[in-house]
Amino acid sequence: MTPHLKLKTGPAYGLRGKPLDVAPVAASKRRRGARLLPLSLFLVAGLLAGCQSGSDGLNAVKNTDMKPPSSKVEESFGETGAEITLLLPKAASGVYEGTARDVRDGAALGVGELGNGQVFVKVVDVSGGPGAVPAAVSAAKARNSVLLISYASPAVTSAIAAMPSGERPPLVNLDDDVPATAGNVYNFASDELDSALEGIRAAATGGHKKVMVFAPRDFSPAYETRLADAIRAGKGVYVGTARYDLSDAAAADAVQKSKAQLQQADTVVVLGKSVIVPTIAGAIKASGQTNLVLVGTSAWPSQAYGDPAVAGAMIAMVEPDDASLIADRYKRHYNRTLSTDAAYGYDSVAIAAGIIRVKGPTGLSAENLTMKTGFRGVTGLFRLSPAGSVERKLSLYTISGGKLNLLSAAPKSF
């Protein structure tokens, strides 16, 4: 049997003949709100073993204080090893703010816990737009950077992705998807549609395959096409999408006007991150149809769970409990709650650190990044595809008693 690498932060790392775990042993967009809830990081790979020591891990990290650096300061986290280049836009204030700061701090935590002197992160400002891309990427390649991680505008990341793969390191994109036609480009972020589609698949196993969707008014036509195509690809029937405005009256009216479509469905998906979603669910239930399966998404606000209208809804997401494996330390060091984007920063660094620890700096090849056994992390069990997408395995929950209740746990492997 092919050996698997199992790595863990804490006192030791090494081969156990099991999936590779890079999770701490002990706990101490744009569609940002629609991202999947994070977990803690494990890597699953058919590689050989390595070892690492350290406790909290932040002794190897520079500039982890909570004060934003001067706009002229060039940040680096970790001191030795192979460079991972983190491409982020500074805000108008001249510092990294909001999501960019979360990604930076998640990456810093990842290096501190997993780098072991073999990788470090260099943060490069790309607020200059697509025109600044060639110089930034060429400079990274000249420094022998082994991986580019980008959280930037689609225009900036697309410009990086369009460069021939031989002229740049592999690219992991943490924001909205960009074309991966040039190769060695990996769109890492999952979104609300991934959650919805997993819920739709779960409903289909019970024979409910006629799907009606309610979405906020600004729901992208491109996302609607993606959703409809996926439903049809799964041999389901796409009944249609009704859009609603963000008020209780408008949301209820949207359901009333969609009654004819609703009667053709046996599964109803409610997209959105607003507290309006219980209004939609309540209006659907008030329609009197008894054969409907209600599918929610990971974007639903947790305060909506207590509304009786959403009782019985199914939601697919990454298991929330695993976030505690790094959430406490993130909160302690950065004085704010771990976000999904910070988890993406942590995971992307940990993928590189785990492969490099075993294969060396040249190990970040397309072959190793797209291993079929995949990775398990703060963002769940996932694997990257040569086409540039990410596939995640999610757990399935139902809402009852005002909270999420586990129906089926995510698989342990692909």
N, C-alpha and C positions, 0 to 999 in steps of 0.2 A: 504494500500500500504506500502511496506517496506520503512522505512525512509532512506534517504541518507544523508551522512555527507558532509557538504560543509565547507571547510577550506580555508582561504586566509591569506597570510602574510600581514602585515600592522597593523592598529590599533586593529582589532578584528577578532576572528574566531568563528564560531558557526553553529548550525543546521539551514538549510533553507529548508529542504525537497527537495533538488535538488542534482544533482551529486556533489560529493566532489571536490572542487577546492583548490589546494594548490599553486595558482599562485599569485605573487605580485599584489596588487590592482593597483599600478601605476608604470610606467616605470621611472626611474629618468632621410691490416689487415694483414706483416700483412696488412689488407685491410682497413686502416684508412681512406683513401680518398674516399672510397666507402660507407661510412656510411650516413644514412639519415640526412637531415638538421634538427637541433633541434628547438623546440618551448619553451614554458614556462610551469611550472609544476602545474598540477591539479591532485587530487586523486578522483576517483569515486568509492564509496564503500557503500554497504548496512550495515552501522554501525550506532552508536549513536554519539552524538555531544560532542565537547570539545571546549575550548577557549584558546586563546593565545594573548599576546600583545607584542608590540615592534614596532620600526619603521624600520630602516635599518637592524637591526638584528645582525650586526657584533660585537656588544659589548660583546657577549658571546663566541666569537671565539678567540682562542689563535694561535699565530704563523701564522698570515695571511699576514705578510710582504712579500714583493716580493723577498727578499734575500733567497737563498737556505740555509737550515740549515746544520750544521755540520753533517758529516756522522754518528756521534755517538749520535746525538740527537734523542730521541724518541718523535715523534710528537703526539699531542692530540688537537682536535678542540672541544670546548665546555668543560664544567667542571663537570657537574652532570648528573645523569640519567642513562639510560641503554646504554651499550657500543655497538656500531657498529664497527666491526673490518674491516678496509680497508687494503687489502693485495696488496702491490705494490712492484715491483722490483726497487731497486736503480741502477743507472747507474754506470759505472766503476769509475766515478768521486766521488762516494760516496753520491750523492744527487739524488733526483727524477727529472728526466728530461723528456722533450717531452710530450708524451701522458700521462705517469704516473703522471706528474706534473699537467696536465690539469684535470685529474680525481680527484686528491687530492684537487685541488683548487675548483672544482665544488662541491665536498662533503663538503668542509669547508664553502662555501657560503650557501649550503643547511642547515647545522647545525645552522649557524648564523641567518638565516631567519626563520627557522621552528622548531629548536630544543626546544626552550622555557625551557631549563633546564631539559628536560625529556630524551634527548638522547645526546650522544657525540660520536665523531669518534676518534678511536685510529688507527694510521697508523703503520702497521707492514711491515718490509722489508722482501721480499721473494726472493731476488736475489740469495740466496743459492741454488735454484733449488728444484726439487721434494723431495729431501732428507730432506729439512728443513720443509716440510709441516706438518708432524705429530706433531712435537714439537710446531709449531706456532698455529695450530688448537687446540691442547690440552690446551695450555696456554689460548687461547681465551675462550674456554669452561669453564675453571677453573675460569675465571674472570666474568662468567655469560654473556658473549657476546650474544646478541640476533640475530645478523645477520652478515654474512661474505659477503663482497663485494670484488670481485677479478678482478683486471686487471693485468694479468701476462701471462707468456707463456702458450700455451696449455698444455704442460707437467705438469706445476705446478698446473694449475686450474683443470686439469683432475685428478691429484692425490688427490686434495681436494674433488672433486665431487665423487670420488670412495669410500671415507670413508662412512661407514654406517650412515644414516641420524640421528640415535640416538646418534652418537658420535661427532656430530658437530652442530653448528647453521645452519639455512637455508643459502644457497649460492646463491648470485646473481653474475653472470659472465658478465663482461662488454667487454670482448674481443671475439675472435672467439669461435664458439659454441663448447661445450664439451658434452660427453655423460651424460645423466641425469638418468641413470639406477638405481642409489642408492636412488633416490628420494630427494625431497626438494632442487632441483637444478634448477635455472632459468637463461637461456641464454637471456640476456636483449638487446643485440645490434642487430639492424637491418642493412641490407646491401643493396647493389645495386640490388640484385635479388628480394628482397621484393618490391622495387620500380618498377622493370621491370614487375613482375608478376601482380601487380595492374594495370599497363598500358595495359598489355595483356588482362586482364579481361575486362577492359573498351572497348578495341577494339572488343572483342568477343560479347559484347552486341549489337554492330552494325553489327554483322554477319561476322566479319573478324576473322577467327579461324585457319587459316593456317599460322604458325609462323616460320619465318626464323630469325636466330640470327647471328649477327656479334660481335665477342669478341676479345679482345687483345690476343696475342700469349700465354701469361702465364695464361690464363683463366683455372681454375682447372677442370679436368675431373669430379671430384666429384660435382662441382657446375653445370656443364653441365648436369649431370644426374639428379640433383635436379630440375633444370629448366625444362628439358624435361618431367620428371615425373609429375610436377605440371601442365604443359600445357595439358598433356593427361588426368590428373585427372579432369581438367575443360572441358573435352570433345572437346579439340582442337586437331589440327594436328601439330606435331613437324616435320618441314621440315628438320632441321639440323642446325649446327653451323659452320660458316666459321671464321677462325682466321686471324687476320691481325697484321702486324708489325707496329711499331710506326714511320712511315715516310709517307709522302703524296703519294709518288709513290707506296710504298708497299701496302698501304691501298686501293688505287684505283685499284691496280692489284688484290687484294683479291676479290673485288666486281666483276671485269671482269671475274675471274675464276669461280665465283659462279653463273653465269647467269642462268644455267640450274635449279639449286635449287631455285633461286630467282623467276623464272617464275611459280613455284608451290605455291608460298606464296601470301597471301594478307595482312600480317602483318610482318613488319621487325623491329626487336629490335636491337639497337646499344648500346652495353655495352662499358664501358671505361670511364676513368676520364681525358683523354688526349685531347688536342686541335685538335687532328687528327679526332675526331668524325665528324666534319662538312665535312671532305674529304670523309668519308664513306657515309654520307648522300647525298652529292652531286653526288657521283658516282652512288648511287642507283637511284636517280632521273633521272640521265642522261641515265639510262638503258631504259627509255621510258615507263615503266609500270605505268599506271595511276590509278590502283585500290589499291595501297599499302597504308596502314596506317603505319606511322613512329612512333615508340615508343622509347623515350629516357629514361634516368634514372636520379636519384638524384645525381649520381656521375659526370654527365656532368659538366665541368667547366662553370661558368656563362658567361665568355667571349665568349663562343661558341654561346650563344644565338643570338648575333648580326649578325651571318653569315646567309645570305639568304638561304643557303642549308638546314638549320634546321627549317625553317619556317613551321609551321603546325604540328611539332612533338608534341606528347603528353608525359607529364612527371607526374608521381604520386610521391608526396612527402609531408612531413609535412609542414604546412603553415609557410613560412618564417617570417611573421610579428610577430608571437607570441614570437619569440626569443627576441624581444626588452624588454619583461617583466623582464628578468634578465640580458640581454646582457650589458646594460649600467653599472649596478653595478659591474658585473664581470670585465668589462674593467677598471672601476675606481679603483678597489681594486688590480687587478693583472696586469694592464697595457698591456693587450693583448686581442685579440678578443675571444669571447666565441666560443669554438669548440664543435662539437658534443660529443666528449668524456667528456668534462667538463659538458655538459648537462646531460649525462648519470650519472655522479657522483652526480649531484644535484638531479636528479629524484630518484635515488635509495635510497638516504638518506631520501628524502621527503616521499617516500612510507612508510618506516619504521617509520618516525616521526609521520605521520598521523595516522597509525594504533595504535602505542603505546599511542599516546595522548588520544585515545578513549578506547582502549582495555587494555592498560597497557603493561608492558614488556613481558608478556606471550602471547600477542595477535598476534605475528608474526608466526602464524601457517600456514601450507600449505593451510588450508581452507580459511583463510583471504587473503593470498597472491594470490590465484587463483580464487577470486570471479569473477563470470561471468560479473558483471557490470564493472569490470576493473578499470583503472586509466586513467587520462588525464594529460599530462605533457609536459615538454619541448621537449620531444620526441614524442609528439602526443597522440592520444587516443590509449591505448593499454591494453592488459590483458595478464597475465601469465597463462600458462597451466600446469597441473600436469605432463605432459610429458617433461616439461622443455623448451618449446619454448615461443616466444612472438608473439602476433598477434597485428598488428597496423592498424588503419584506416587512410588512406592518402587522401589528396585532389588531384584533377586532374587538371592539367594545360595544356595549349597549348602555343607554342611559336609563337608570332607574334609581329611585330614591335621591334624586338630585345630584348623582355622581356617575362617573364612568365605572362600569363593571366589566371585567374581562370575560369575553366569550371564547376567544381562541388566541393563544399566544403566537407571536411570529415564529416561523421556523428557525431552527438553529443553524441551518445551512441551506444553500441553494440545491 
